[in-house]
């Protein structure tokens, strides 16, 4: 029979890492609107949390809902915990729930290796063939373009050829307000910069 404290552990982790200052809501595009003292304080606390949370606790959060998964992915990115690469890749490809996919893309872009590019390619290969699904195709393409620049590679090129999968996805029903690929690259790049800044407050960041 499980002990009560074991059953309460996920709730304790949520209160410690996910909900303080509505962290799970601010991670992502909302970061771009933060400035000054609020921004500095938020990133400092994020970096400290990324250094405090254990791998086991991260696994616990990644096994739960979108709020927990989104927050855990950011903590993984800030701490440079590339041992979670495959787990994040699995979650991205499964796309079982909303709101967390961009965080997975940010983490893979922060890790910055060909293995991360391969995971993004697998995602795009699957979901650009589904124009009916408006998931995280833009974020994944943006992250892949960032990795192309970093690795002097050309992973994204085949998706962006005229009438290629990217255009087919944009043109397929329902109608989409798709931005230019470079705008997605710029957006994910800004989020990666936030992760890098928070990492300065993570004393045991992995390199």
N, C-alpha and C positions, 0 to 999 in steps of 0.2 A: 504494500500500500504506500502510495507516494506521500511524502511529508508535505504539510501545508506550506512550508517555506519554499519548497521546490515548485509547487503550483503557483505561488505568488511571484516567482522570480521574473517571468516575462513582464508582469505589471510594474515591478520595480525598475526593470531596464527601460521600459517606456517612459516612466516618470523621470528617470535620470538622463536619458539620452535623446528621446524623441520629442517630448512635449514642452520642455523648458523654453520659455519665450516664444512658443509656437514655432519651434525650430523646423519641424517637418513642412510647414507652410512656406517658410522663407527660403528654404533651399531650392535653388533653381532660378527662374526668371526674376523672381522678386528680389534677388540679391542685387540686380542691376539698378534698382531704385534706392538702394541704401547708400548713405554717405556719412562722412564725418565720424562723430563719436559712436553712433549706433553701429555703423559698419565695423569699426575697429573692435568694439566690444564683442559683437557677434562672431567675428572671425577668430578672435582670441579664444572665446569659449569653445568654438567648434574645434579648433586645433587642440585644445586641452582635452576635450572629450575624445577625440580621435586617438590621443596618446594613452588615455586611461582604459578604454574599453578593451576587453580581452577577445581573442579569436572565438572562444566558445560563446561569448555573449553576442558577438556579431552573427554567428550562425543562428542563434536563437532569434534575433531580429529578422534575419533573412528568411526565416521559416514562417513569418507571420504576414500581416497585411501590407498594403501599399505604403502606409505612413512609416512603418518600421523598416520596410525594405528600402524605401527612398533615403531615409536617414542613414541606415547602415551603409548603403553604397557610397554616400558622401564621406562618411567616417573612414571607409576603406580607401577612398581616393586620397583624402587628406593625409592619411598615415602611410600611403604607398604600399598597402598590403596586397601585393600582386598575387599572393597565394589564393586570393579569392577570385582571380580572373575567370576560371572555368565556371564557378558558381554564378557569377554575374552574367557570363555569356549564356548559361542555361536559362536564367530568368529572363533575359532579354529575348531570347529566341522563343521561349514559351509564351511570353506576353499574356500572362494569365490575368493581369489586372491593370488598372490605369495608373497614371501619374508617376510611376517609378522608372520608366524606361529611359528618360533623359539622364537620370542619375547614373544608370549603368553605363550609358554612352560616355558621360563625363569621366567616370572611373577608368574605362578602357582607354580613353584618350590620354589621361594623365599617366597611365602605365607606359604607353607609348612604344610598344614593340610590335613586331610582325604578327605575333600570336594574337594580340589584341585586334589588329587589322583583320585577321582571318575570321574572328568572331563577328565583327561588324559586317564583313562581306557575306557571311552565312545568313545574317539577319536580313540584309538587303536582298539577297537572292530569293529569300522566301517571301518577304512582305511587299516588295515592289511588284510582285506578280499578283497582288491582291489589292486592286484599286478600291475595292469596297471597304477596305480597312484603313482607317486614318489613325495609325498608331504612332510610332516614333521614327518613321522613315527619314524625316528631315534631320532629326538629331543624329541618327546613325550615319547619314551621309556627311553631315558636318564634321563629326568625329573622325570619319575615314579621311576626309580631305585634310584635316589637321595632321593625321598620321602620315599621309602622303608627303606633306611638306617636311615633316620631321625626319622621315626615313628616306627621303629622296626616292619615293616609290610612286606607283601609278595605279593603286588598287581601284580608285573610284572611276577611272577613265571609261571602263566598259559599261558602267551604268549611265554615263552621261553622253554617250554617242547619240547623234540625231536619231530620233525614234527608238531610242534604247529604253531600258526598263524604267528609268526615272521619268522620262517623258510619257511613257505608257501609263505609269501610275498616276501622274498628274492629270492626264487626259481622260482616264477612265472614270466612269460614274461611281459615286456622286461627284459633283463639281468641287474643286478644291482651290483654295487661295494659296497656291504654292509660291514660296519666295525663291529667289535665285539661290543656287547651291552655295555660293560664297557667303550669303547672309547666314545660312545655317552654320557654316564654318566659323564665321565671326562670333556668332552667338555661343557656340560650344567653347570657342577659344576664350571668351570672357569668363565663362563659368570655370574653366580650367585655371584661369588666372586667380580666381577667388580661392580655389582649392589650394593652389600653390602658396597664396598669401597666408591662408589659415595654417598651412603646414609649418610655417615659421614658428608657430606656437606649440608644435607637436615635437617634444624633445627626442622621442624615440622613433621618428619617421624612418621608414625603411627606404633604402635607395636602390 
